[in-house]
């Protein structure tokens, strides 16, 4: 396990300890000088922030992992064990995303102007985190093409395609409106792009997904299906939270979906721990809920690569509509990871306490997930989890919107080239 520590003591703990002892001896000596004025009360020295920990051995041979730890972006190379910090001066990195071949890493930089106006910039680095540079001064990140090293970004009122070479072209423009208003949803060229989680996101609440012959348009918290072959009108499947940083919609093989839907009539609204349940919808639009007790909410669906199993999270139902830091952390710590077999309608619990946003390995044998403010790997479905990296968020200062923590904006996993 490697410990990464920023600041003047990064060159070694022994040197810092020796320096501290010398300072203490000097201070003690000064205090003993005859006739010296009374010593002022001691001011307690604040301990340095805890180091980031990375377990290279547990991640060996599993591709590359980009993660944001307390405002800094790092890349862990599973082949070499190297850990590299990715600089983004003046901004806080978030939303890392690897290109499909792992050669490139895109991410956002969040900042604020002198007047306090928030903005985001788009950055590009090589897959190992080197050579980071800004490519959009004010805009957003949509995602990589699944077939080529082409990145889709928002820039002002336009959605643009950017190549690592620096070439770029405008895909669609929305005069008088920002591109994040979702104008791309009506563009026929949507097949050129797919978001890294399975679709194309043009802003909160606007998602265009490709699953088999179906398009899924999510807008104003209403996922719907549309068949592009027949031009049939969209059919609403349910209401869900509209946030691209939450795992609310999972697309499986054959046009089957798993969505996190609000329980009809109860109206949990924006609060993440109230009245949310995973249900599975087929290509014809019929949906069925995943069996679960009334005392829990179910979240974060993720299909296995073969589409036979759905991973999901069970979390306690909380009646309270308030979300202080201690309540949010305790609620996430209480999460449980389950596997659901739709064919048998059977469920089994995995040994991955506190899990959120599970991601399957390409061969379906393991799962990566977030738990206890870190990134964990379950190397096998019956194995013991290993903490790969963390912490992720500032201590006692998690940014939570109605209890929702955007874990997906903290990391990205490139699993290596597809097996032959």
VEXNUTI-229206 format. One record per residue (C-alpha): z, x, y. Coordinates in pm, 1 decimal. Each point is the difference from the previous one (the first is absolute). Layout:
N
(atom (Z; X; Y)),
...
END
This chain:
420
(atom (0.0; 0.0; 0.0)),
(atom (-91.0; 128.6; 344.8)),
(atom (202.9; -54.1; 314.6)),
(atom (-190.1; -7.4; 327.1)),
(atom (204.7; 51.4; 313.2)),
(atom (-127.7; 8.0; 355.6)),
(atom (154.3; 195.6; 286.3)),
(atom (127.3; 355.0; 56.3)),
(atom (173.1; 17.6; -339.7)),
(atom (-319.3; -57.0; -192.1)),
(atom (-17.5; 370.0; -91.8)),
(atom (308.6; -16.0; -219.2)),
(atom (341.7; -156.5; -38.5)),
(atom (178.2; 335.4; -43.2)),
(atom (-123.6; 131.8; 336.3)),
(atom (113.9; -316.3; 174.9)),
(atom (338.8; 14.4; -173.2)),
(atom (50.2; 360.7; 106.2)),
(atom (-96.8; -86.4; 357.9)),
(atom (245.5; -287.8; -0.8)),
(atom (282.0; 224.7; -127.5)),
(atom (-74.3; 257.6; 273.1)),
(atom (12.8; -268.3; 268.1)),
(atom (330.3; -131.0; -135.2)),
(atom (153.4; 351.5; 1.6)),
(atom (-115.3; 65.2; 356.8)),
(atom (141.5; -330.9; 119.7)),
(atom (326.2; 65.5; -181.1)),
(atom (22.0; 347.7; 156.0)),
(atom (-61.1; -128.2; 350.0)),
(atom (269.6; -257.3; -45.3)),
(atom (258.8; 271.2; -70.5)),
(atom (-48.5; 197.8; 323.7)),
(atom (334.1; 21.6; 189.3)),
(atom (10.6; -212.1; 311.5)),
(atom (-304.7; -198.4; -96.2)),
(atom (-3.0; -362.7; 116.6)),
(atom (93.3; -265.0; -255.0)),
(atom (-279.0; -74.0; -241.0)),
(atom (-177.2; -330.0; 45.3)),
(atom (7.8; -240.2; -294.0)),
(atom (-243.6; 88.2; -273.1)),
(atom (-322.6; -195.8; -1.4)),
(atom (-101.3; -81.0; -357.9)),
(atom (-329.6; 155.5; -95.7)),
(atom (-248.8; -255.6; -123.0)),
(atom (-143.9; 92.0; -339.1)),
(atom (-371.3; 62.5; -12.7)),
(atom (-210.9; -285.6; -133.8)),
(atom (-26.2; -0.2; -377.4)),
(atom (-298.3; 183.5; -139.4)),
(atom (-293.2; -180.7; -151.1)),
(atom (-3.7; 39.5; -374.6)),
(atom (-315.2; 23.4; -209.6)),
(atom (-7.1; 20.2; -378.7)),
(atom (-322.7; 186.2; -68.7)),
(atom (61.4; 23.4; -373.7)),
(atom (33.7; -376.6; -45.1)),
(atom (-330.1; -54.1; 182.3)),
(atom (-192.3; 280.3; -171.8)),
(atom (-352.6; -92.6; -101.8)),
(atom (6.3; -337.7; 177.0)),
(atom (-234.7; 64.3; 290.5)),
(atom (110.0; 8.9; 362.2)),
(atom (272.4; -187.9; 182.2)),
(atom (8.0; -43.0; 378.0)),
(atom (329.1; -130.5; 135.3)),
(atom (167.3; -47.9; 336.5)),
(atom (357.2; 126.2; 4.2)),
(atom (197.2; -82.0; 311.7)),
(atom (-298.2; 17.9; 229.0)),
(atom (-179.2; 297.0; -159.2)),
(atom (-298.4; -14.3; -236.5)),
(atom (-1.8; 217.7; -312.9)),
(atom (-243.8; 51.3; -286.5)),
(atom (113.5; 90.9; -351.4)),
(atom (-266.6; 152.8; -225.5)),
(atom (74.1; -87.7; -360.8)),
(atom (-229.2; 276.6; -128.7)),
(atom (157.6; 293.5; 183.9)),
(atom (339.9; -135.4; 103.6)),
(atom (-73.5; 91.3; 362.3)),
(atom (155.4; -212.2; 274.9)),
(atom (-166.7; 4.6; 341.0)),
(atom (107.0; -155.6; 328.3)),
(atom (-280.5; -177.2; 187.7)),
(atom (44.2; 38.0; 377.4)),
(atom (-89.6; -281.4; 238.8)),
(atom (135.1; 113.4; 339.1)),
(atom (135.8; -270.4; 227.2)),
(atom (-15.0; -275.6; -259.8)),
(atom (184.5; -135.1; -302.7)),
(atom (-226.8; -8.9; -308.2)),
(atom (-34.5; -309.8; -216.3)),
(atom (-247.3; -171.0; -234.1)),
(atom (-136.0; 306.7; -184.4)),
(atom (-311.4; -70.3; -208.4)),
(atom (-191.4; 236.8; -228.8)),
(atom (-376.7; -18.1; -36.4)),
(atom (-109.9; -106.9; -352.2)),
(atom (-76.8; 359.5; -100.5)),
(atom (323.8; 134.4; 148.4)),
(atom (-180.0; 241.9; 231.6)),
(atom (120.7; -166.8; 319.7)),
(atom (314.8; -160.3; 136.5)),
(atom (-7.6; -249.5; 285.7)),
(atom (310.0; -127.7; 177.6)),
(atom (120.0; -167.0; 317.6)),
(atom (205.1; 156.8; 275.7)),
(atom (233.0; -237.1; 181.6)),
(atom (97.3; 82.3; 354.6)),
(atom (90.5; -141.9; 338.8)),
(atom (-140.8; 59.0; 346.4)),
(atom (223.4; 111.5; 290.9)),
(atom (26.2; -366.6; 97.3)),
(atom (125.2; -88.9; -347.8)),
(atom (-322.0; -158.6; -124.7)),
(atom (-35.4; 49.1; -374.9)),
(atom (-327.5; 126.6; -143.7)),
(atom (-138.3; 148.5; -321.0)),
(atom (-243.6; 284.5; -56.4)),
(atom (-203.3; 77.6; -312.6)),
(atom (20.1; 345.1; -159.0)),
(atom (-190.1; 178.2; -275.4)),
(atom (103.0; 298.3; -214.0)),
(atom (-117.6; 156.9; -321.5)),
(atom (157.4; -132.5; -317.5)),
(atom (263.9; 273.4; -8.1)),
(atom (109.8; -86.0; 354.7)),
(atom (-160.6; 293.2; 181.2)),
(atom (-224.0; -22.6; 304.8)),
(atom (143.1; -324.6; 136.8)),
(atom (-178.7; -120.2; 314.3)),
(atom (-29.7; -320.8; 198.5)),
(atom (-323.2; -198.8; -39.9)),
(atom (82.5; -320.5; 193.0)),
(atom (209.4; 9.5; 316.5)),
(atom (101.8; -365.8; -13.9)),
(atom (-71.9; -212.2; -303.0)),
(atom (92.7; -88.3; -355.2)),
(atom (-70.2; 98.4; -357.1)),
(atom (-181.1; -245.0; -229.7)),
(atom (-67.0; 216.0; -305.1)),
(atom (-238.9; 212.5; -201.9)),
(atom (-318.2; -109.8; -168.7)),
(atom (63.2; -1.8; -378.3)),
(atom (-330.1; 177.5; -66.1)),
(atom (-29.9; 268.6; 269.7)),
(atom (194.5; 204.2; 253.9)),
(atom (-45.1; -254.7; 277.5)),
(atom (295.9; -129.9; 199.3)),
(atom (13.0; -335.7; 178.2)),
(atom (204.2; -11.6; 320.5)),
(atom (53.7; -230.2; 294.8)),
(atom (-70.0; 144.8; 343.0)),
(atom (38.6; -232.0; 296.8)),
(atom (-204.4; -311.4; -71.0)),
(atom (-206.4; 161.7; -277.4)),
(atom (29.4; 84.6; -366.1)),
(atom (-154.2; 339.5; -66.9)),
(atom (-93.2; 207.7; -302.4)),
(atom (102.0; 365.8; 26.1)),
(atom (-107.5; 289.5; -222.8)),
(atom (212.9; 316.0; -40.0)),
(atom (-291.6; 194.9; 148.7)),
(atom (66.1; -177.9; 329.4)),
(atom (-293.9; -239.8; -17.5)),
(atom (81.4; -362.1; 81.3)),
(atom (-168.4; -333.6; 54.5)),
(atom (109.2; -345.3; 110.0)),
(atom (7.1; -256.0; -279.1)),
(atom (85.8; -309.5; 202.4)),
(atom (107.0; -70.3; 355.4)),
(atom (195.6; -290.4; 145.4)),
(atom (-79.5; -25.5; 372.0)),
(atom (303.9; -79.4; 206.5)),
(atom (235.9; 13.1; -299.3)),
(atom (168.8; 268.7; -198.1)),
(atom (-145.1; 72.5; -340.5)),
(atom (340.2; -66.7; -152.3)),
(atom (-59.0; -371.4; 63.9)),
(atom (-186.1; -5.4; -329.7)),
(atom (-363.1; -30.2; 108.1)),
(atom (-107.5; 203.3; -302.3)),
(atom (69.8; -297.0; -225.8)),
(atom (-337.3; -148.4; 87.6)),
(atom (-202.3; 317.3; -41.7)),
(atom (-246.5; 9.0; -289.6)),
(atom (52.1; 374.4; -43.4)),
(atom (355.5; -44.5; -129.2)),
(atom (-97.9; 153.0; -335.7)),
(atom (-21.1; 343.1; 165.1)),
(atom (377.0; 11.8; 41.2)),
(atom (313.3; -64.8; -197.3)),
(atom (358.0; 51.7; 102.3)),
(atom (203.8; 239.6; -214.8)),
(atom (209.0; -288.5; -134.1)),
(atom (-308.7; -188.8; -116.9)),
(atom (-150.6; -159.8; 308.8)),
(atom (-105.2; 35.4; 361.6)),
(atom (264.2; -54.5; 263.4)),
(atom (-98.8; -46.6; 362.9)),
(atom (345.0; -73.8; 132.4)),
(atom (316.8; -189.6; -94.7)),
(atom (-91.9; -323.6; -172.4)),
(atom (-368.4; 77.1; -55.7)),
(atom (-99.2; 134.0; -338.7)),
(atom (-332.5; 1.4; -179.8)),
(atom (11.1; 90.7; -366.5)),
(atom (-267.2; 47.5; -262.6)),
(atom (96.9; -108.2; -353.3)),
(atom (-293.4; -59.5; -229.1)),
(atom (-215.4; -269.0; 159.0)),
(atom (268.4; -128.3; 233.4)),
(atom (93.9; 71.3; 356.9)),
(atom (357.4; -57.8; 102.7)),
(atom (56.7; -63.1; 366.4)),
(atom (358.9; 11.7; 120.1)),
(atom (61.2; -120.5; 353.3)),
(atom (302.1; -153.0; 168.0)),
(atom (205.6; 40.1; -315.4)),
(atom (-236.8; -210.2; -215.6)),
(atom (-172.0; 181.2; -287.2)),
(atom (-318.6; -179.0; -104.8)),
(atom (-286.7; 46.0; -244.0)),
(atom (-367.8; -19.4; 80.2)),
(atom (-294.9; 44.4; -234.0)),
(atom (-271.0; 193.5; 191.2)),
(atom (-263.7; -106.0; -254.1)),
(atom (34.3; -373.8; 60.2)),
(atom (138.0; 13.1; 352.2)),
(atom (276.8; -240.5; -98.6)),
(atom (264.6; -67.8; 260.2)),
(atom (321.3; 204.5; -28.9)),
(atom (282.5; -150.4; -204.0)),
(atom (351.7; 66.5; 115.0)),
(atom (215.5; 151.4; -273.4)),
(atom (329.1; 13.5; 185.7)),
(atom (181.1; 132.6; 304.2)),
(atom (128.7; 356.2; 4.2)),
(atom (113.9; 265.4; 241.6)),
(atom (-291.4; 152.5; 190.6)),
(atom (69.3; 371.0; 0.7)),
(atom (-222.8; 271.6; -147.0)),
(atom (308.3; 218.9; -56.9)),
(atom (143.5; -247.3; -251.6)),
(atom (-127.2; -54.5; -353.5)),
(atom (-78.7; -370.0; 41.8)),
(atom (-333.2; -24.7; -183.6)),
(atom (-95.8; 188.3; -317.5)),
(atom (-352.8; -28.3; -137.2)),
(atom (-51.5; 37.7; -372.3)),
(atom (-309.7; 24.4; -219.8)),
(atom (-215.5; -309.8; -30.8)),
(atom (92.4; -147.6; 336.2)),
(atom (361.3; -72.6; -92.6)),
(atom (254.9; 26.8; 281.6)),
(atom (374.1; 29.7; 30.9)),
(atom (135.5; -110.0; 336.6)),
(atom (344.7; -26.2; 153.7)),
(atom (9.3; -362.5; 109.8)),
(atom (260.6; -187.2; 197.5)),
(atom (175.0; -272.4; -197.0)),
(atom (-146.6; -333.6; 122.1)),
(atom (239.4; -211.9; 200.9)),
(atom (269.1; 265.7; 38.0)),
(atom (-155.2; 198.0; 282.2)),
(atom (148.0; 345.8; -35.0)),
(atom (-229.8; 106.6; 280.9)),
(atom (2.3; 364.7; 98.2)),
(atom (326.8; 90.0; -173.2)),
(atom (-95.6; 208.9; -301.8)),
(atom (293.6; -97.1; -222.6)),
(atom (-42.3; -377.6; 25.6)),
(atom (-235.3; -230.4; -194.1)),
(atom (-259.3; 252.9; -116.6)),
(atom (-145.5; -9.7; -351.5)),
(atom (-287.8; 174.5; -179.3)),
(atom (-265.5; -225.1; -145.9)),
(atom (-321.6; 81.7; -183.2)),
(atom (-327.7; -165.1; 96.5)),
(atom (-319.0; -1.6; -205.9)),
(atom (-359.8; 8.3; 125.6)),
(atom (-13.6; -380.3; -2.9)),
(atom (292.2; -13.3; 242.7)),
(atom (268.4; -134.2; -235.1)),
(atom (334.8; 174.7; 46.6)),
(atom (314.4; 30.1; -211.2)),
(atom (331.6; 152.6; 98.7)),
(atom (162.6; 288.3; -182.8)),
(atom (319.4; -134.7; -166.6)),
(atom (310.1; 104.2; 192.3)),
(atom (351.0; -130.0; 73.4)),
(atom (64.0; -195.6; 316.9)),
(atom (246.7; 267.3; 110.6)),
(atom (-272.4; 260.3; 58.5)),
(atom (-318.9; 54.7; 193.3)),
(atom (-293.7; 181.2; -161.4)),
(atom (-211.0; 249.7; 192.5)),
(atom (-233.9; 301.1; -15.5)),
(atom (-244.5; -97.3; -277.4)),
(atom (-215.4; 277.4; -150.7)),
(atom (-247.6; -41.7; -287.2)),
(atom (-23.8; 262.3; -271.8)),
(atom (-343.2; 168.3; -15.2)),
(atom (-105.8; -214.0; -298.5)),
(atom (119.8; -319.7; 167.8)),
(atom (221.9; -95.6; -292.9)),
(atom (336.4; 56.6; 170.1)),
(atom (139.3; -78.6; 342.0)),
(atom (276.3; 212.5; 146.7)),
(atom (216.1; -182.5; 252.5)),
(atom (336.4; 24.7; 170.7)),
(atom (290.7; -241.9; -24.2)),
(atom (243.2; 0.9; 291.4)),
(atom (306.6; -211.1; 81.3)),
(atom (-45.9; -311.6; 210.3)),
(atom (196.2; 37.0; 325.1)),
(atom (86.9; -305.2; 203.6)),
(atom (75.9; 202.2; 312.6)),
(atom (-285.2; 20.0; 253.8)),
(atom (141.1; 313.8; 164.3)),
(atom (-85.7; 350.0; -114.2)),
(atom (239.6; 276.7; 108.1)),
(atom (-62.8; 346.1; -138.5)),
(atom (269.7; -13.1; -267.3)),
(atom (-121.6; -337.2; -129.7)),
(atom (-362.7; 115.2; -14.8)),
(atom (87.5; 319.1; -189.4)),
(atom (225.3; -184.0; -244.4)),
(atom (-267.8; -262.0; -65.2)),
(atom (-266.3; 258.5; -78.5)),
(atom (243.6; 189.4; -223.2)),
(atom (44.6; -319.2; -204.9)),
(atom (-371.1; -28.4; -86.2)),
(atom (-106.4; -2.3; -363.7)),
(atom (-339.6; 95.1; -145.3)),
(atom (-146.8; -236.0; -261.0)),
(atom (-318.5; -20.9; -206.5)),
(atom (-164.2; -335.8; -62.8)),
(atom (-249.4; -74.7; -277.8)),
(atom (-195.6; -309.1; 110.8)),
(atom (-150.4; -55.3; -345.7)),
(atom (343.5; -26.0; -165.3)),
(atom (185.9; -111.7; 313.5)),
(atom (258.1; 265.3; -81.3)),
(atom (203.9; 220.1; 231.6)),
(atom (184.2; 325.9; -53.1)),
(atom (211.4; 202.1; 235.5)),
(atom (-60.4; 370.8; 53.7)),
(atom (262.7; 263.9; 73.2)),
(atom (-98.7; 46.9; 363.4)),
(atom (281.5; -132.6; 215.9)),
(atom (-72.5; -59.0; 367.2)),
(atom (-377.4; 8.9; -49.1)),
(atom (-249.9; -119.8; 261.7)),
(atom (-381.7; 18.5; 29.4)),
(atom (-77.8; 125.3; -354.7)),
(atom (-332.4; 178.8; -57.9)),
(atom (-146.6; 49.9; -347.5)),
(atom (-138.2; 328.5; -122.8)),
(atom (-370.7; -9.9; -83.9)),
(atom (70.1; -8.0; -373.6)),
(atom (267.5; -269.6; 28.5)),
(atom (269.3; 216.8; -157.0)),
(atom (223.3; 57.3; 303.7)),
(atom (100.0; -144.0; 336.4)),
(atom (71.4; 152.7; 340.4)),
(atom (227.0; -199.3; 230.8)),
(atom (243.1; 15.6; 291.3)),
(atom (375.6; -32.6; -58.5)),
(atom (315.7; 105.2; 184.4)),
(atom (-199.9; 142.4; 292.8)),
(atom (-205.2; 228.5; -223.7)),
(atom (-311.2; 10.8; -216.4)),
(atom (61.1; -21.5; -373.9)),
(atom (-211.3; 39.2; -311.7)),
(atom (52.5; -185.1; -326.8)),
(atom (-185.8; 243.0; -227.4)),
(atom (-20.7; -255.3; -280.0)),
(atom (85.1; -368.3; -14.1)),
(atom (302.8; 80.3; -215.1)),
(atom (83.3; 332.2; 164.9)),
(atom (256.4; 112.8; 251.0)),
(atom (-108.5; -6.9; 365.6)),
(atom (-15.8; 318.5; 206.4)),
(atom (39.7; 22.1; 377.0)),
(atom (-309.3; 179.3; 130.0)),
(atom (59.4; 14.8; 377.0)),
(atom (223.9; -128.2; 274.4)),
(atom (162.2; -109.4; 219.2)),
(atom (-270.7; -206.7; 168.3)),
(atom (157.7; -181.8; 294.4)),
(atom (246.7; 104.3; 271.6)),
(atom (362.4; -36.9; -113.5)),
(atom (150.3; -339.1; 85.5)),
(atom (-304.2; -82.8; 211.7)),
(atom (-255.8; -168.8; -221.4)),
(atom (-263.5; -192.6; 186.9)),
(atom (19.5; -346.0; -157.9)),
(atom (-190.2; -307.5; 117.2)),
(atom (185.0; -306.9; -130.6)),
(atom (123.1; 222.5; -282.6)),
(atom (-345.7; 138.4; -74.0)),
(atom (-21.3; 380.1; -26.3)),
(atom (-353.9; 140.1; -1.6)),
(atom (38.9; 234.7; -296.8)),
(atom (-375.5; 19.9; -53.5)),
(atom (-38.3; 169.8; 338.3)),
(atom (220.3; 286.0; -122.9)),
(atom (-209.8; 143.7; -282.8)),
(atom (-333.5; 28.4; -180.0)),
(atom (-78.8; 114.0; -353.2)),
(atom (-324.4; 162.8; -112.9)),
(atom (11.0; 18.7; -377.8)),
(atom (-284.9; 244.1; -50.1)),
(atom (-363.6; -50.1; -98.4)),
(atom (-73.7; -288.8; -235.0)),
(atom (7.9; 95.5; -365.5)),
(atom (-335.3; 5.3; -175.4)),
END
